[in-house]
Amino acid sequence: MSRPLALLYGAISYSLFLATFLYAIAFVAGFGVPKHIDNGPDAPFLMALAINLGLLSLFAVQHSGMARPAFKRWWTGLVPVPIERSTYVLASSLVLVLLYWQWRPLPQLVWSIDYEVARWALYGLSALGWLLVLVSTFLISHFDLFGLRQVWSYARQRQSVDGPFITRAFYRMVRHPLMLGFLIAFWATPTMSAGHLLFALVTTGYIIVAVKFLEERDLVAQHGDTYREYQRQVPMLVPWPKRRA
């Protein structure tokens, strides 16, 4: 792939990610967009449940499967290395677009908080969760995470080199503040429908399993004893002090 074309491809992939991320905020909150978690075409309960579980499972398989080192080694035999991350970002964004489009509402009410101050407090907490997600990407390497650094280095004929393992700000309190932000954003809502609850439960389960059994294993393989010491000192998701041995 030519260098200008790779740079354009990376920019398009990033732009689609940014659009899907912003849409996700309104989709989960349930307002501000034409199609969100609590509206859409009606379907019988079991059919809606099956469709939604299928969509969430598809995202989990794509998002975790394409991030595995073994898949990357195979995949870069087909896709040029400089655009591998951009392709991953593009695929994740397209799966999210499919989820937004085909999601079926389950409007049965689980809880609803009518007190106005409490409602706005929960909306504010959810917004803080989304802000934590975004800030956390910059605390590691936002442009590396979404493929822009790789295509930019390629366009400038420079080798893209991974940076050292460092921790700062929120990463000194929990190992995965980005995922903690998602959990806060998904659960902090004054009106919880059955569909929203399904979304929150499945994504929470996916985050815990993927982080504990996949991402942490990859980080140990990459950083060795440095990351093992980090695991001993800093909790995974809940920011409480760890016991000293």
C-alpha positions as CSV (number, residue, x, y, z in Angstrom):
1,M,0.0,0.0,0.0
2,S,1.3,3.5,-0.9
3,R,2.2,5.7,2.0
4,P,-0.4,8.4,1.3
5,L,-3.1,5.8,0.8
6,A,-2.2,4.1,4.1
7,L,-2.4,7.5,5.9
8,L,-5.8,8.2,4.3
9,Y,-7.0,4.7,5.3
10,G,-5.9,5.3,8.9
11,A,-7.6,8.7,9.0
12,I,-10.9,7.3,7.7
13,S,-10.7,4.4,10.2
14,Y,-10.1,6.8,13.1
15,S,-12.9,9.1,11.9
16,L,-15.4,6.2,11.9
17,F,-14.2,5.2,15.4
18,L,-14.7,8.7,16.7
19,A,-18.3,8.8,15.2
20,T,-19.2,5.4,16.7
21,F,-17.7,6.4,20.1
22,L,-19.8,9.6,20.2
23,Y,-22.9,7.8,19.0
24,A,-22.3,5.1,21.8
25,I,-22.7,7.8,24.5
26,A,-26.2,8.8,23.2
27,F,-27.1,5.1,22.3
28,V,-26.5,4.0,25.9
29,A,-28.0,7.1,27.5
30,G,-31.2,6.6,25.4
31,F,-31.7,10.0,23.9
32,G,-30.3,12.4,21.3
33,V,-30.1,10.0,18.4
34,P,-32.7,8.4,16.2
35,K,-31.9,4.9,17.2
36,H,-30.8,4.1,20.8
37,I,-30.9,1.2,23.3
38,D,-34.6,1.7,24.1
39,N,-36.2,2.2,20.7
40,G,-36.3,0.5,17.4
41,P,-38.3,-2.2,15.6
42,D,-40.5,-4.3,17.9
43,A,-39.8,-8.0,18.2
44,P,-41.1,-10.8,20.5
45,F,-39.1,-11.0,23.7
46,L,-37.2,-14.2,23.0
47,M,-36.4,-13.0,19.4
48,A,-35.2,-9.6,20.6
49,L,-33.1,-11.4,23.3
50,A,-31.5,-13.7,20.8
51,I,-30.7,-10.9,18.4
52,N,-29.2,-8.7,21.0
53,L,-27.1,-11.5,22.5
54,G,-25.9,-12.4,19.0
55,L,-24.8,-8.8,18.3
56,L,-23.0,-8.5,21.6
57,S,-21.3,-11.9,21.1
58,L,-20.2,-10.9,17.6
59,F,-18.6,-7.7,19.0
60,A,-16.9,-9.7,21.8
61,V,-15.5,-12.3,19.3
62,Q,-14.3,-9.7,16.9
63,H,-12.9,-7.3,19.5
64,S,-10.9,-9.9,21.5
65,G,-10.2,-12.3,18.6
66,M,-8.5,-9.7,16.4
67,A,-6.4,-8.5,19.3
68,R,-4.8,-11.8,20.0
69,P,-1.1,-12.0,19.2
70,A,-1.5,-15.3,17.2
71,F,-4.3,-13.7,15.1
72,K,-2.1,-10.6,14.5
73,R,0.8,-12.8,13.3
74,W,-1.5,-14.5,10.8
75,W,-3.4,-11.4,9.9
76,T,-0.3,-9.4,9.0
77,G,0.5,-12.0,6.4
78,L,-2.5,-10.6,4.5
79,V,-2.8,-7.0,5.7
80,P,0.2,-4.6,5.6
81,V,1.7,-4.1,9.1
82,P,1.3,-0.3,9.1
83,I,-2.5,-0.6,8.7
84,E,-3.1,-3.6,10.9
85,R,-4.3,-1.5,13.9
86,S,-6.4,0.8,11.7
87,T,-8.0,-2.3,10.2
88,Y,-8.8,-3.6,13.7
89,V,-10.3,-0.2,14.6
90,L,-12.3,-0.2,11.4
91,A,-13.7,-3.7,12.0
92,S,-14.7,-2.8,15.6
93,S,-16.4,0.3,14.4
94,L,-18.4,-1.5,11.7
95,V,-19.5,-4.2,14.2
96,L,-20.7,-1.4,16.5
97,V,-22.6,0.2,13.7
98,L,-24.3,-3.1,13.0
99,L,-25.2,-3.4,16.7
100,Y,-26.7,0.1,16.8
101,W,-28.7,-0.6,13.7
102,Q,-30.0,-4.0,14.5
103,W,-30.5,-3.7,18.3
104,R,-34.0,-4.6,19.5
105,P,-35.4,-2.8,22.4
106,L,-36.6,-4.6,25.5
107,P,-38.6,-1.8,27.2
108,Q,-39.7,-3.7,30.3
109,L,-38.8,-1.4,33.2
110,V,-36.3,-2.6,35.8
111,W,-36.0,0.6,37.7
112,S,-36.8,4.3,37.3
113,I,-35.7,7.2,39.6
114,D,-38.0,10.1,39.4
115,Y,-36.3,12.5,41.8
116,E,-34.8,15.1,39.5
117,V,-31.6,15.8,41.3
118,A,-30.8,12.0,41.5
119,R,-31.6,11.6,37.8
120,W,-29.1,14.4,36.8
121,A,-26.5,13.0,39.3
122,L,-26.6,9.7,37.5
123,Y,-26.4,11.3,34.1
124,G,-23.4,13.2,35.4
125,L,-21.8,10.1,36.7
126,S,-22.3,8.4,33.4
127,A,-20.7,11.4,31.6
128,L,-17.7,11.1,34.0
129,G,-17.4,7.4,33.0
130,W,-17.3,8.3,29.3
131,L,-14.7,11.1,30.1
132,L,-12.6,8.5,32.0
133,V,-12.6,6.3,29.0
134,L,-11.4,9.1,26.7
135,V,-8.8,10.5,29.1
136,S,-7.4,7.0,29.8
137,T,-6.7,6.5,26.1
138,F,-4.5,9.6,26.1
139,L,-2.7,8.5,29.3
140,I,-1.4,5.4,27.5
141,S,-1.2,6.3,23.8
142,H,-4.4,7.4,22.1
143,F,-3.0,7.7,18.6
144,D,-1.2,4.4,18.9
145,L,-4.3,2.7,20.3
146,F,-6.3,3.7,17.2
147,G,-3.7,3.2,14.5
148,L,-2.8,6.8,13.7
149,R,0.8,6.7,14.9
150,Q,1.5,3.6,12.8
151,V,0.3,5.1,9.5
152,W,1.9,8.4,10.3
153,S,5.2,6.8,10.9
154,Y,4.8,4.8,7.7
155,A,4.0,7.9,5.7
156,R,7.1,9.6,7.1
157,Q,9.2,6.5,6.3
158,R,10.0,6.0,10.0
159,Q,9.8,2.8,12.0
160,S,6.9,2.6,14.4
161,V,8.3,1.5,17.8
162,D,6.3,0.6,20.9
163,G,7.0,2.8,23.9
164,P,8.1,1.6,27.3
165,F,5.6,0.4,30.0
166,I,4.7,3.4,32.1
167,T,1.9,4.2,34.5
168,R,0.5,7.7,35.3
169,A,-2.6,9.3,36.9
170,F,-5.6,6.8,36.9
171,Y,-3.3,3.9,36.0
172,R,-1.7,4.2,39.4
173,M,-5.1,3.6,41.0
174,V,-6.4,0.8,38.8
175,R,-4.8,-1.2,36.0
176,H,-7.7,-0.7,33.6
177,P,-9.3,2.7,34.1
178,L,-10.5,2.7,30.6
179,M,-12.7,-0.4,31.3
180,L,-13.8,1.1,34.6
181,G,-15.0,4.1,32.7
182,F,-17.1,1.9,30.5
183,L,-18.6,0.1,33.5
184,I,-19.6,3.4,35.1
185,A,-21.1,4.7,31.9
186,F,-23.1,1.6,31.3
187,W,-24.6,1.2,34.8
188,A,-25.1,4.9,35.9
189,T,-28.6,5.5,34.5
190,P,-31.8,6.7,36.2
191,T,-34.0,4.6,34.0
192,M,-33.0,0.9,33.5
193,S,-34.9,-1.0,30.9
194,A,-34.5,-4.8,30.4
195,G,-32.6,-4.1,27.2
196,H,-30.2,-1.7,29.0
197,L,-29.8,-4.2,31.8
198,L,-29.0,-6.9,29.2
199,F,-26.4,-4.7,27.6
200,A,-24.8,-3.7,30.9
201,L,-24.7,-7.3,32.2
202,V,-23.2,-8.8,29.1
203,T,-20.6,-6.1,28.5
204,T,-19.6,-6.2,32.2
205,G,-19.1,-10.0,32.0
206,Y,-17.1,-9.5,28.8
207,I,-14.9,-6.8,30.2
208,I,-14.0,-8.9,33.3
209,V,-13.3,-12.1,31.4
210,A,-11.4,-10.3,28.5
211,V,-9.3,-8.2,30.9
212,K,-8.5,-11.0,33.4
213,F,-7.9,-13.9,31.1
214,L,-6.8,-12.4,27.8
215,E,-5.4,-8.8,28.1
216,E,-3.6,-9.4,31.3
217,R,-2.0,-12.5,30.0
218,D,-0.8,-10.7,26.9
219,L,0.6,-7.8,29.0
220,V,2.5,-10.3,31.2
221,A,3.9,-11.9,28.1
222,Q,5.0,-8.5,26.7
223,H,6.3,-6.9,29.8
224,G,7.2,-9.8,32.1
225,D,8.1,-9.1,35.7
226,T,7.5,-5.4,35.3
227,Y,3.8,-6.1,34.7
228,R,3.6,-8.8,37.4
229,E,4.9,-6.3,40.0
230,Y,2.3,-3.8,38.7
231,Q,-0.4,-6.5,39.2
232,R,0.7,-7.0,42.8
233,Q,0.7,-3.3,43.6
234,V,-2.4,-2.0,41.7
235,P,-6.0,-3.4,41.6
236,M,-7.5,-4.4,38.3
237,L,-10.7,-2.5,38.2
238,V,-11.9,-1.4,41.6
239,P,-9.7,1.3,43.1
240,W,-9.2,0.0,46.6
241,P,-5.8,-0.5,48.3
242,K,-4.2,-3.9,47.8
243,R,-2.9,-5.9,50.7
244,R,0.8,-6.0,51.1
245,A,2.3,-9.5,51.3
